[in-house]
């Protein structure tokens, strides 16, 4: 799996064919109870694949940056669908399902980045991208699905995350820092953290998180959070390597109600930009 952390939005009970929570601004979709065409991955839980063989990449052309480009946001949405869901290739209409999910994520992502989502002060999408020419021999699917064009160059989104300036994420336990007036401006959460499975073990997750910390400091964020599945040791190691520490546990009843693995909340305090 490629999932490293939670989205800003929650995934609900999974007793349907596919049905992310209507309160979830990220991946909402229609409900079918007949067959299971694909299975939701445990989204809000950080998840890192440690068994699949990964490929070494040349980072000299790697770019990790914020984006508002619709072409690149679409590629980000496609990577998230590719990362957050498992599909049965033989299932009828599976490509239509993928397209539907990508369209919904794309529209929700545009809305959040544009500042139109209630409850979010500010949201930024940060991507890790590589030139298509560096990847064309590695994964045809990744290159076809997550490609975009910028300044005449074809590139591929190989990692992505959102940083969300807000008091709390829907259906998630909230951070406790900072307290009092101004918490909605000084607190932020990482979400939708994913790296293409072919690119694991290249340090892309760590570099995405480090970039997000710098962006958060520029925004004046003092306290940064991320939700992680309680049993996901690789993801916890990634965030702890980045300086995050444990703050709180999700109540067991909440995880059962939402039909997902229980999560923990990790925190890091960020110095002010003038203190660096």
N, C-alpha and C positions, 0 to 999 in steps of 0.2 A: 504494500500500500504506500501511497505517496503523501498521505495526510499528516501534517505536523501539528496542526492546532485548530481551534474552533472557528466557525464562521460567526458573523455578527448576528445571527439569526438562528433559530433553532430548528432542529429536525424533530418531528413529533413521533407519535406511536407508529410503528412500522408494520401494522397489521394489514396494510393496503399494498396494492401492486407498486405504486410509488406515490408518496404523499407527504412531502415536506410540509411542516406546520404552516397554516395560513398566516400566522403571526410572523413567520420567518420571511424577511424581505429579500433573502438571497435566492432560495431555490424552491419556489412554489410550483406545484404541478397538479394535474388532474388525478383523480383517484379511480383505480380499477381494482376489483377484488377477485378477479377470475384467476389469473396466473401471476407468477412473479417473474417478470421479464428481466429485472435486475434487482440487486440488493444494495441498500444504502450502506455505505461504510460508516463507522462510528465517528461522525463528523466532529462534534465538539471535543472529542478526545483526540489529543495529539497522537499521531500514528506514524511510525517510521519503519520502512521496510528494511530488514536486515538479512534477508535470505536470497533475494534476487541478485543476479550478477549485474554490477553496474559498470559503466564505461568511463574511463578517464577522459577528461576534456581539457583542451587548451584554453586557459582563462584569459589569454592576452586580448581576446576580442569580446570578453564578457562585459555586459553593461547591466548594472543594477540601479534602477532609477524609478522615480514616480512617473505616472503617465495619466494623461487625460484623452489621449488619442483613441477614437472609437475603434479603429482597426486593431489597435493593441489591446484595448479592453475586451474586444470580442475574442481575441486569442487567449486572454486570461480566463475568460468565462469557459472556453472550451477546455483549457487545461484543468480547471477545477472540476468540471463534469467528468473528465477522464480520470481524475484523481479520487474524487469523492464517491464514485459509484462503481459497482462491479456489474458487468453486463454478460448475459449468456449470448454468445455470438449467434447461436442458432435460433434465437427467439425472433418471431415475426415482428417486423416493424421496429427493431431495436435502434436503427439509425434515426428514425423519426423521434423516438424517445430522447435520444442524445441531443438532437437538434432543438427539441422543445425545451429541455432543461437548460441548454446553453443560451437560448433566446431569453428565457426568464432570468437567468443569472446576469446576462448582459444588460438587460433593461434595469434590473435592480441595482447593479453596480454603477451604471451611469447615473442613476438617481441619487445614490449615496454620495458619489464623488462630486456631483453637482450641488450638494448641500440641500437636497429636497426631501430627505428622509427624516421624519420626525424622531426626536430623541437623540440624534447624532449632531454634535456641534460641527464636526469636520471629519471627513473620511478621505484617505488617500490610498490608491492602489500602487504597490511597489512591485516591479517585475524584474526578474533576472532573464536576460535575453542573450542569444548567441546567433551569429550569422548562419543562415540556412546552409551555406556552402560547407560549414564545419560539421553539419549534422546529417546531411543527405544520405550518407552511407550507414548511419547508425539506426535510425528508426523512421521508416516511411510514414507510419501512422502519426507519430509526434509531429513530424515536419508538415504533413498535410493538414492536420487539425489545428495546430497552434502557431501557424505562420502569419506574419503581418509584414507590411512594407513601410519603411520610413526612409525618407530622403533617397528614394530609388533603390534601397537595399532591402532584400528579403531577410528577415530575422525570425527567430522562433522563441516564444516564451517557454522557458524551461523551469521557471519557479515563480511563485507569486504569493503575495500576502496583502491584507488590508490592515491599516492602522486606523482605529476608530476613537475619536475624541468624544467621550460620553461618560455618563455616570455608571451605566451598566449595559450589558448586552441582553437582548431578549432571552428569557428562559435560562439564564446563567446566574450563578452566584456573583454578587458584586464585590469589588474591592473595597477596602476600608480606608485607603489613603488617597489623597489627603482628606482630612475631615473639615467640616464646616463650609463656609461660603467660598465659592470658587472651585469646588471639587469637580464640577462639570467641565471646567476649562483646564484643569491640571491633571486629570486622570484620562488614561487611554488604554485600549485593549488591542492586542494583535488577534487577527482572525483569518480564516481561509488560507492558512500557511500550507503551501504544498510545493513539492518538487517533483518533476517528471521522474517516474520510476527508473528510467534509463540513466538518469543523472545522479542518482544517489551516491553517497560516499565521495562526493567532490567538494564538500563544504559549502554547497549553495544555500542550504537552510541557515547555517550560521551567518553567512554573509548577508542574506536577506534580513535577518534579525538585527544585525549590526547597523545596516542601513536604516531600518525602521527606528532604531534608537536615536540616530542622528536627526532624522526628520522630527521625531517627537520632541527632542530638545529645541529644535528651531520653532516649534509651536508653543513652547513654554510648558510642556508636560513635565511634571515632577515625578509621577508614579505611573509605571507601565505594567500591564498585566497580560497574562495568557492562561487559558484553560487547557488542561492536559488530562487524558485518561489516566486514572489512578494506577493502572497496571502497565502503562506504556513506558518502560524504562529507557529505551533509546531516545524518545522525545524529551523525557525529563532530563536526561544527560545533556542533550543539545541546549536546552534553555538554561540549565545550571552552568554550563560552560560559558554561556553568555552573561552570567551574573544574576539570573533569577533565583529567588529562594521561595520556599513554601510559605503560603499565608493561610489558606483555608481549604476545607473539604466540602464538596457538595453533599447535602443530606442524601442518605440512601433512598429515602422515599421519593425524592425528586427524580433521581436517576431511574427508579422503577416506573414512575408515572410517565416519564418521557421515553421509556423503553430504550435506554442507551447505557453504555458503561459509565460508572460514576467518575466524576472529574475532581481534580484538585486545581486550586488557583495559585499560580506563581506570580511573584511580584519582583520588580526591580525599581529602585530609586534612581532617578536621573539627575545629574548635576545641571544647574542652569547653564545656558549657553555661554554666559559671561564668566562662568567658573572654570571653563575648560582650558 
